[in-house]
Amino acid sequence: MSDVKEIYQQYLRSLRDKKNASRYKGMESFFHSSRAGLCMRKHYYGSVQQVQGKEVEDKTLRIFRIGDLIHTDIQDAMRWYADSNALPIFIEKELFIEEYNVRGFIDLAIVSDDILIDIKTCNSWKWRTLFGRKFHPDVPENYSLQLATYGIWYEQEYDKLNGMKLLYYNKDNSDMREVDVPMSMMERAHDYWTATVEVTQEQPEPPALELGTSPVYEWECNAKYCDYFDICGGIKKK
């Protein structure tokens, strides 16, 4: 018999393959809502050219699994609360925004309150960069734009939103904190997806390498964070 580590790794790979087959097979042409606010060339390579990204490393799969388990536990708790109080709730609700060719899955929507919640897990180092000793957290804009994308969909399909929240969970010590996302981010999300469609759809070449759009952040333009770095070459190539 193989060692326990290898068996566990095989299990995680099987879960990944099953998820990819059920969620993404046949849907490759859609932009991913989870990439909102990030490099526009990612959208081009992933959804327009449909290039296969690099293989996820084994350690990264294990890290992702911890996040998935925490997500599921919080979502189960919210489902239990909603069922106990006869409240409508969305969990992992699939969404489409046709005008932007965007597809995604929202973590939580408390329909009775018209509030959207996205769950983010992080380690203690990331937690300190987010919160530190500041009263106002330094929330990454791409996280806010991802949630605002869900907000666009919600208002198109249901009702006017009353709020959007990022729920952070520290994997190292189980601290939790909710952060309000300004409703004004929805207009920013409209602008981002409008620009993304303009520079990617029916274009023979990927968007030009330019910091601020492709990539949006310098930190995302390396082999660690980008599945298409080997194909693209990144901003430093320019």
SEMI-710281 format. One line per 2 residues: their letters; for each residue x, y, z of N, C-alpha, C. Coordinates in steps of 0.001 Angstrom, whole numbers, plus 500000, padded with zeros to 6 digits. Layout:
N
a	X:Y:Z:X:Y:Z:X:Y:Z ~ ...
% end
This chain:
238
ms	500840:498800:500000:500000:500000:500000:500872:501246:500000 ~ 500442:502274:499278:501165:503536:499261:501133:504181:500632
dv	502043:505133:500867:502032:505807:502163:500827:506732:502263 ~ 500507:507148:503484:499296:507920:503748:499316:509249:503000
ke	500471:509884:502958:500570:511173:502268:500184:511041:500807 ~ 500670:510014:500148:500379:509835:498732:498912:509471:498514
iy	498348:508642:499407:496927:508309:499297:496084:509571:499417 ~ 496431:510425:500395:495683:511667:500593:495810:512563:499368
qq	497004:512600:498783:497206:513441:497609:496386:512940:496429 ~ 496317:511616:496269:495504:511034:495202:494029:511388:495405
yl	493602:511366:496664:492212:511719:497005:491917:513170:496628 ~ 492843:514072:496965:492642:515484:496645:492613:515704:495141
rs	493451:514984:494421:493426:515118:492963:492095:514637:492390 ~ 491556:513567:492976:490264:513053:492501:489149:514052:492786
lr	489189:514715:493949:488203:515744:494262:488312:516918:493294 ~ 489553:517313:492998:489766:518413:492045:489210:518060:490678
dk	489505:516853:490203:489047:516442:488874:487521:516369:488816 ~ 486909:515879:489891:485451:515785:489947:484825:517179:489928
kn	485407:518106:490683:484897:519478:490722:485045:520142:489364 ~ 486198:519973:488728:486418:520574:487414:485431:520038:486383
as	485165:518736:486453:484256:518123:485489:482825:518611:485677 ~ 482403:518771:486930:481015:519153:487198:480782:520654:487060
ry	481799:521456:487356:481605:522909:487361:482042:523609:486082 ~ 483105:523111:485463:483737:523900:484409:483743:523251:483026
kg	483544:521951:482957:483579:521292:481646:482431:521811:480783 ~ 482754:522273:479596:481763:522832:478697:481460:524294:478941
me	482088:524879:479964:481854:526280:480316:483145:527095:480215 ~ 484106:526598:479477:485425:527214:479449:485438:528618:478857
sf	484453:528953:478050:484472:530254:477365:484051:531414:478271 ~ 483479:531109:479426:483051:532177:480329:484225:532720:481137
fh	484184:534025:481407:485128:534614:482350:484765:534160:483763 ~ 485794:533990:484590:485585:533566:485977:485380:534791:486869
ss	484288:534811:487601:484034:535936:488511:485127:536042:489574 ~ 485749:534918:489931:486796:534931:490956:488059:535651:490497
ra	488170:535922:489197:489327:536652:488672:489026:538140:488477 ~ 487918:538595:489005:487569:540017:488894:488678:540868:489496
gl	489031:541933:488798:490036:542852:489302:491465:542403:489106 ~ 491666:541289:488418:493020:540787:488179:493393:540953:486700
cm	494567:540466:486361:495143:540639:485029:494180:540226:483917 ~ 493985:541104:482943:493054:540828:481857:493596:539775:480891
rk	494908:539619:480871:495463:538562:480019:495081:537171:480542 ~ 494844:537049:481839:494370:535774:482391:493037:535390:481765
hy	492149:536364:481635:490858:536102:481013:491041:535693:479552 ~ 491973:536340:478883:492186:536036:477465:492708:534609:477286
yg	493762:534266:478034:494332:532927:477887:493366:531846:478374 ~ 492685:532111:479496:491835:531086:480083:490499:530899:479403
sv	489859:531996:478959:488490:531905:478459:488357:532135:476955 ~ 489229:532945:476378:489161:533193:474936:489958:532127:474186
qq	491233:531990:474529:492044:530955:473892:491852:529582:474532 ~ 491349:529577:475775:491110:528339:476537:492372:527486:476635
vq	493454:528158:477010:494737:527483:477208:494716:526755:478555 ~ 495255:525555:478576:495352:524808:479822:496432:525422:480708
gk	496061:525819:481917:497026:526389:482848:497941:525331:483430 ~ 498927:525777:484176:499873:524844:484764:499198:523968:485813
ev	499752:522816:486067:499252:521886:487068:499427:522458:488469 ~ 498389:522354:489289:498466:522839:490671:499360:521911:491479
ed	500292:522486:492237:501215:521687:493044:500478:520978:494173 ~ 501053:519862:494621:500413:519056:495654:500190:519842:496944
kt	501178:520597:497375:501031:521377:498603:499918:522403:498469 ~ 499818:523009:497293:498767:523996:497063:497392:523353:497141
lr	497257:522133:496633:495991:521417:496743:495610:521197:498204 ~ 496606:520892:499033:496314:520677:500463:495880:521977:501128
if	496518:523072:500748:496123:524382:501290:494707:524730:500855 ~ 494407:524506:499575:493061:524781:499067:492014:523950:499805
ri	492381:522702:500134:491431:521811:500806:491019:522365:502170 ~ 491967:522932:502893:491637:523533:504189:490614:524649:503997
gd	490839:525489:503007:489895:526563:502720:488524:526026:502345 ~ 488494:524959:501544:487210:524372:501144:486442:523844:502353
li	487141:523203:503275:486480:522643:504456:485907:523744:505342 ~ 486649:524824:505500:486160:525952:506302:484944:526588:505631
ht	485031:526785:504320:483888:527319:503570:482643:526463:503811 ~ 482808:525162:503639:481669:524250:503765:481069:524304:505160
di	481918:524361:506182:481426:524385:507558:480612:525654:507831 ~ 481117:526783:507384:480391:528046:507586:479084:528033:506795
qd	479137:527537:505580:477921:527472:504763:476888:526528:505386 ~ 477340:525405:505937:476421:524480:506608:475773:525143:507821
am	476568:525937:508544:476022:526649:509698:474946:527638:509272 ~ 475190:528344:508177:474215:529311:507688:472960:528614:507145
rw	473142:527457:506531:471983:526695:506055:471151:526211:507243 ~ 471828:525744:508288:471136:525312:509513:470336:526463:510120
ya	470943:527652:510164:470258:528819:510719:469056:529201:509859 ~ 469249:529192:508547:468163:529570:507646:467007:528580:507737
ds	467322:527292:507769:466275:526275:507873:465531:526384:509204 ~ 466256:526679:510268:465641:526782:511594:464684:527956:511695
na	464935:528983:510864:464120:530193:510928:463288:530424:509665 ~ 463218:529402:508829:462432:529472:507591:462811:530681:506740
lp	464128:530877:506549:464624:532013:505784:465188:531543:504449 ~ 464937:532280:503379:465544:531926:502087:467026:532282:502076
if	467834:531410:501480:469280:531631:501451:469849:530969:500200 ~ 470872:531582:499612:471613:530978:498512:472978:530532:499020
ie	473376:529339:498653:474705:528836:498990:475308:528226:497730 ~ 476489:528696:497343:477148:528243:496114:476202:528366:494920
ke	475509:529482:494862:474559:529729:493781:475302:530080:492498 ~ 475004:529368:491432:475623:529656:490132:475027:530932:489557
lf	475874:531745:488951:475400:533010:488388:476010:533237:487013 ~ 475255:533956:486192:475707:534364:484864:475401:535847:484683
ie	476347:536574:484112:476093:537949:483684:476380:537972:482191 ~ 475330:537900:481404:475461:537695:479956:476230:538816:479285
ey	475966:540065:479658:476593:541177:478948:478110:541193:479103 ~ 478612:540576:480180:480055:540529:480409:480646:539131:480220
nv	479805:538162:479829:480278:536798:479631:480898:536232:480918 ~ 480315:536568:482064:480857:536179:483364:480012:535076:483990
rg	480695:534131:484584:480039:533040:485312:480761:532843:486638 ~ 479997:532442:487662:480630:532208:488955:479686:531549:489932
fi	480157:531422:491173:479378:530812:492245:479549:531663:493496 ~ 478430:532120:494043:478509:532971:495223:478441:532125:496487
dl	479284:532456:497475:479344:531672:498703:478020:531713:499456 ~ 477540:532920:499764:476336:533082:500581:475537:534296:500124
ai	474226:534159:500101:473335:535296:499901:472165:535140:500869 ~ 472053:536064:501805:470937:536061:502741:469812:536832:502069
vs	468918:536114:501426:467918:536719:500560:466959:537595:501350 ~ 466610:537175:502562:465652:537949:503355:466178:539337:503691
dd	467511:539485:503765:468117:540782:504074:468756:541440:502867 ~ 468783:540734:501726:469443:541233:500513:470902:541592:500795
il	471618:540625:501398:473027:540805:501740:473835:539660:501135 ~ 474950:539994:500501:475855:539005:499934:477085:538868:500822
id	477555:537624:500969:478727:537360:501797:479683:536461:501022 ~ 480946:536845:500976:481980:536013:500365:482984:535632:501454
ik	483324:534357:501520:484204:533844:502572:485637:533801:502058 ~ 486563:534342:502845:487982:534339:502491:488785:533743:503653
tc	489540:532705:503382:490439:532158:504392:491846:532685:504151 ~ 492603:532843:505229:493969:533356:505104:494799:532878:506281
ns	496121:533047:506185:496999:532726:507309:497249:533990:508135 ~ 498007:533832:509208:498218:534959:510124:498988:536094:509474
wk	499919:535768:508583:500670:536833:507906:499722:537696:507064 ~ 498855:537038:506284:497901:537773:505469:496942:538564:506347
wr	496536:537973:507472:495631:538649:508403:496243:539957:508888 ~ 497532:539929:509212:498199:541145:509692:498282:542207:508602
tl	498499:541783:507357:498542:542769:506278:497165:543380:506034 ~ 496123:542610:506295:494762:543103:506106:494331:544040:507225
fg	494607:543623:508452:494059:544334:509598:495124:545042:510430 ~ 496176:544319:510801:497213:544932:511617:496606:545629:512812
rk	497005:546875:513040:496434:547664:514118:495485:548739:513610 ~ 495159:548650:512335:494300:549668:511736:492843:549422:512107
fh	492131:550519:512282:490693:550390:512520:489979:550017:511229 ~ 490439:550600:510125:489859:550282:508823:490760:549287:508107
pd	490277:548109:507775:491103:547084:507139:491524:547470:505731 ~ 492681:546968:505335:493210:547210:503993:492791:546042:503104
vp	491555:546071:502634:490998:544967:501862:491470:545045:500412 ~ 492012:543949:499866:492430:543953:498457:491265:544307:497533
en	491529:545168:496572:490457:545628:495689:489872:544488:494874 ~ 490698:543517:494492:490158:542434:493670:489132:541603:494439
ys	489301:541458:495767:488286:540770:496561:486966:541540:496520 ~ 487061:542855:496674:485853:543680:496651:485181:543645:495283
lq	485982:543644:494211:485412:543602:492866:484756:542257:492571 ~ 485311:541194:493123:484687:539883:492960:483295:539877:493593
la	483202:540372:494826:481916:540424:495502:480962:541393:494806 ~ 481496:542515:494326:480661:543482:493605:480124:542887:492307
ty	480869:541973:491696:480381:541274:490505:479145:540454:490846 ~ 479199:539775:491987:478012:539053:492445:476853:540015:492682
gi	477191:541221:493179:476166:542226:493425:475466:542657:492152 ~ 476233:542800:491067:475642:543151:489770:474609:542105:489372
wy	475009:540847:489486:474100:539746:489141:472853:539764:490024 ~ 473046:539948:491322:471924:539889:492264:470887:540958:491939
eq	471347:542162:491675:470402:543240:491391:469726:543061:490034 ~ 470398:542396:489103:469768:542122:487820:468683:541051:487941
ey	468903:540086:488824:468012:538933:488914:466970:539031:490017 ~ 467278:539779:491084:466400:539743:492250:465987:541134:492721
dk	466738:541727:493601:466306:542960:494226:467517:543834:494496 ~ 467255:545040:494959:468338:545954:495286:469057:545462:496528
ln	470371:545488:496474:471178:545015:497596:471140:545990:498767 ~ 471223:545415:499968:471370:546228:501178:472796:546212:501702
gm	473603:545249:501245:474972:545205:501744:475771:544068:501152 ~ 477107:544223:501207:478046:543188:500768:479125:543078:501841
kl	479452:541845:502204:480409:541627:503280:481430:540565:502890 ~ 482687:540812:503256:483736:539798:503176:483913:539219:504573
ly	483817:537909:504675:484004:537229:505955:485377:536550:505944 ~ 486288:537079:506750:487646:536533:506817:487763:535515:507952
yn	488471:534423:507655:488729:533372:508648:490229:533101:508665 ~ 490848:533300:509818:492277:533061:509988:492501:531572:510269
kd	493142:530880:509331:493330:529433:509455:494283:529051:510580 ~ 495106:529989:511023:496094:529675:512052:495528:529726:513469
ns	494563:530610:513708:494043:530743:515077:492516:530838:515139 ~ 491845:530689:514000:490382:530682:513916:489724:532023:514239
dm	490479:533111:514200:489859:534431:514308:488959:534655:513089 ~ 487848:535377:513307:486936:535708:512215:486600:537190:512280
re	486405:537792:511110:486045:539203:511069:485266:539495:509784 ~ 484201:540259:509931:483424:540697:508775:483837:542101:508375
vd	483907:542323:507060:484279:543628:506532:483227:544048:505509 ~ 482686:545234:505672:481712:545765:504717:482421:546234:503447
vp	481857:545895:502304:482362:546353:501014:481444:547474:500522 ~ 481987:548640:500180:481148:549761:499734:480325:549398:498494
ms	479098:549849:498473:478243:549586:497332:478782:550243:496059 ~ 479607:551266:496224:480201:551950:495071:481105:551030:494248
mm	481544:549919:494855:482395:548986:494121:481663:548328:492955 ~ 480354:548334:492986:479618:547740:491875:479836:548517:490584
er	479929:549836:490680:480230:550636:489498:481640:550351:488994 ~ 482562:550149:489934:483933:549793:489555:483962:548433:488856
ah	483133:547528:489330:483070:546197:488715:482512:546297:487298 ~ 481491:547123:487114:480966:547354:485752:482092:547850:484830
dy	482873:548804:485307:483951:549377:484494:485010:548320:484169 ~ 485351:547514:485168:486384:546488:484957:485941:545477:483898
wt	484723:544956:484026:484276:543931:483075:484021:544509:481694 ~ 483581:545758:481620:483414:546413:480314:484757:546495:479591
at	485789:546909:480333:487127:547017:479745:487668:545645:479366 ~ 487412:544643:480196:487893:543285:479917:487296:542746:478626
ve	486001:542939:478456:485348:542488:477222:485941:543200:476007 ~ 486174:544482:476117:486681:545267:474991:488057:544805:474522
vt	488927:544428:475464:490312:544097:475085:490554:542610:474873 ~ 489519:541775:475084:489734:540337:474939:488850:539683:473886
qe	487602:540085:473800:486662:539395:472923:486970:539644:471450 ~ 487037:538540:470709:487255:538577:469258:488532:539327:468886
qp	489534:539206:469726:490825:539843:469462:491848:538767:469065 ~ 492681:539037:468060:493661:538040:467631:494852:537914:468569
ep	495056:538909:469400:496189:538916:470315:495716:539219:471731 ~ 496472:538777:472743:496102:539113:474126:496254:540605:474375
pa	495612:541131:475417:495755:542554:475746:497217:542941:475918 ~ 497534:544180:475632:498910:544653:475758:499387:544556:477197
le	500668:544256:477369:501269:544228:478698:501374:545651:479227 ~ 500632:545921:480289:500632:547261:480863:500196:547178:482318
lg	501061:547593:483203:500748:547551:484627:499531:548427:484922 ~ 498564:547853:485602:497314:548536:485887:496130:547835:485253
ts	496417:547083:484159:495381:546282:483498:495870:544859:483224 ~ 497082:544740:482706:497636:543428:482351:499136:543381:482671
pv	499505:543155:483914:498665:542800:485067:498106:544042:485762 ~ 497135:543815:486629:496619:544911:487448:497608:545212:488569
ye	498119:544140:489202:499094:544269:490291:500406:543617:489878 ~ 501505:544203:490274:502799:543621:489935:503001:542266:490597
we	502456:542095:491828:502677:540847:492562:502066:539623:491874 ~ 500997:539840:491073:500329:538683:490464:501062:538172:489224
cn	502053:538939:488770:502721:538612:487513:503996:537811:487769 ~ 503816:536565:488180:504946:535643:488341:504426:534215:488299
ak	505350:533277:488226:504971:531873:488044:504195:531317:489229 ~ 504362:531892:490418:503682:531390:491610:502186:531691:491561
yc	501814:532876:491104:500421:533312:491177:499658:533191:489856 ~ 500362:533028:488758:499688:533024:487462:499863:531685:486744
dy	498743:531058:486373:498775:529779:485668:499329:529895:484253 ~ 499358:531121:483719:499741:531313:482327:501063:532069:482181
fd	501820:532164:483253:503042:532966:483230:504039:532436:482195 ~ 504171:531124:482092:505126:530549:481139:504751:530875:479695
ic	503456:531002:479425:502989:531340:478084:503127:532840:477825 ~ 502769:533621:478837:502700:535078:478696:504064:535732:478782
gg	504850:535341:479763:506146:535961:479979:506114:537121:480943 ~ 504949:537748:481092:504780:538745:482118:505254:540154:481750
ik	505002:541064:482657:505281:542477:482426:506760:542762:482264 ~ 507598:541946:482907:509029:542189:482822:509574:541861:481435
kk	508840:541072:480677:509223:540793:479290:509174:542088:478485 ~ 508165:542924:478821:508036:544200:478122:509148:545121:478515
% end
